[in-house]
Amino acid sequence: MSVRLPLAPGKRYQPVRRCIYCGQQGDALTTEHIVPRGLHGNLLLPEASCKACEKITSSFEHRVLRGFMEQGRRAMGISSRHKQHKKSATLPVTFIGADDSTWTKDLPVADGLHVLHLPVFIRPLCLGGISRDGNPESLEVRPVSETIHIGFFEKIILENGAVGVTFAHRIDLWPFARLLAKIAHAYYIAEKGWFAPEESPVLPLIMGRSRLAKQWLGCLDGAHEQLRLPGSKALHLLDIVELTDGDGTICTIVRIKLLSTDAGPTYAVAVRIRQDSA
């Protein structure tokens, strides 16, 4: 993939004029980046977050962006607003030799050699997923993560006299799950408008009041359910799907694909549960 990512086409939605997390109204509401600015998110929802809720969402966003996504973002050329992250012009890469020896070398960020591991959760239980551990407050992931490769691996491996490279990351799952829920919730309101907070099964997760994530959040495993749009100018893909049960219950799902329009997992978040009024 290209090492330096262009800023995807942006969109500015109509102001919400109330906090999409707590409902507070007033003059001190800030603009919400639906996908974080640290991921080149360029969908803006004005007057959508109060200072208190912004502090909560920023906390788990930063843990993701400055955690397991940090080096991958830098290799992709996604800039940081924080000066401490702008000073280093190199990224560490661990090479593997023909004799299985390893050595680490700092390469220029411009070389862009890195990987970004994206966790693959089980299918949301509300969409027929099956929990292996039976614990409603756990997060369950599949053994293998999806990997986005960044840079020109074969060329750089050969130039450094190696036969391969290795990367190890500790993925902080709970902040990432809350980030996905936040993206989905904000996107739904941007596209469809305000709705009663009690109809949202993921607001408590976003705000840190609940750990019931896998009931409403996970990955889609069916090929026909994958969200892909090869050749798109968008950096991230999002869409909204409504499913109606036999009893008239409508479950609204936001599908999310991050940092690639043709690779990586498709995440699904149930953002709204309501009864059909027709």
Rosetta blueprint (number, residue, H / E / L):
1 M L
2 S L
3 V L
4 R L
5 L L
6 P L
7 L L
8 A L
9 P L
10 G L
11 K E
12 R E
13 Y L
14 Q L
15 P L
16 V L
17 R L
18 R L
19 C L
20 I L
21 Y L
22 C L
23 G L
24 Q L
25 Q L
26 G L
27 D L
28 A L
29 L L
30 T E
31 T E
32 E E
33 H E
34 I L
35 V L
36 P L
37 R H
38 G H
39 L H
40 H L
41 G L
42 N L
43 L E
44 L E
45 L E
46 P E
47 E E
48 A E
49 S E
50 C L
51 K H
52 A H
53 C H
54 E H
55 K H
56 I H
57 T H
58 S H
59 S H
60 F H
61 E H
62 H H
63 R H
64 V H
65 L H
66 R L
67 G L
68 F L
69 M L
70 E H
71 Q H
72 G H
73 R H
74 R H
75 A H
76 M L
77 G L
78 I L
79 S L
80 S L
81 R L
82 H L
83 K H
84 Q H
85 H H
86 K H
87 K L
88 S L
89 A L
90 T E
91 L E
92 P E
93 V E
94 T E
95 F E
96 I E
97 G L
98 A L
99 D L
100 D L
101 S L
102 T E
103 W E
104 T E
105 K E
106 D E
107 L E
108 P E
109 V H
110 A H
111 D H
112 G L
113 L L
114 H E
115 V E
116 L E
117 H E
118 L E
119 P L
120 V L
121 F E
122 I L
123 R L
124 P L
125 L H
126 C H
127 L H
128 G L
129 G L
130 I L
131 S L
132 R L
133 D L
134 G L
135 N L
136 P L
137 E L
138 S L
139 L L
140 E L
141 V E
142 R L
143 P L
144 V L
145 S L
146 E E
147 T E
148 I E
149 H E
150 I E
151 G L
152 F L
153 F H
154 E H
155 K H
156 I H
157 I H
158 L H
159 E H
160 N L
161 G L
162 A L
163 V L
164 G E
165 V E
166 T E
167 F L
168 A L
169 H L
170 R L
171 I L
172 D L
173 L H
174 W H
175 P H
176 F H
177 A H
178 R H
179 L H
180 L H
181 A H
182 K H
183 I H
184 A H
185 H H
186 A H
187 Y H
188 Y H
189 I H
190 A H
191 E H
192 K H
193 G L
194 W L
195 F L
196 A L
197 P H
198 E H
199 E H
200 S L
201 P L
202 V L
203 L H
204 P H
205 L H
206 I H
207 M L
208 G L
209 R L
210 S L
211 R L
212 L L
213 A L
214 K L
215 Q L
216 W L
217 L E
218 G E
219 C E
220 L L
221 D L
222 G L
223 A H
224 H H
225 E H
226 Q L
227 L L
228 R L
229 L L
230 P L
231 G L
232 S L
233 K L
234 A L
235 L L
236 H L
237 L E
238 L E
239 D E
240 I E
241 V E
242 E E
243 L E
244 T E
245 D L
246 G L
247 D L
248 G L
249 T E
250 I E
251 C E
252 T E
253 I E
254 V E
255 R E
256 I E
257 K E
258 L L
259 L L
260 S L
261 T L
262 D L
263 A L
264 G L
265 P L
266 T L
267 Y E
268 A E
269 V E
270 A E
271 V E
272 R E
273 I E
274 R E
275 Q E
276 D L
277 S L
278 A L
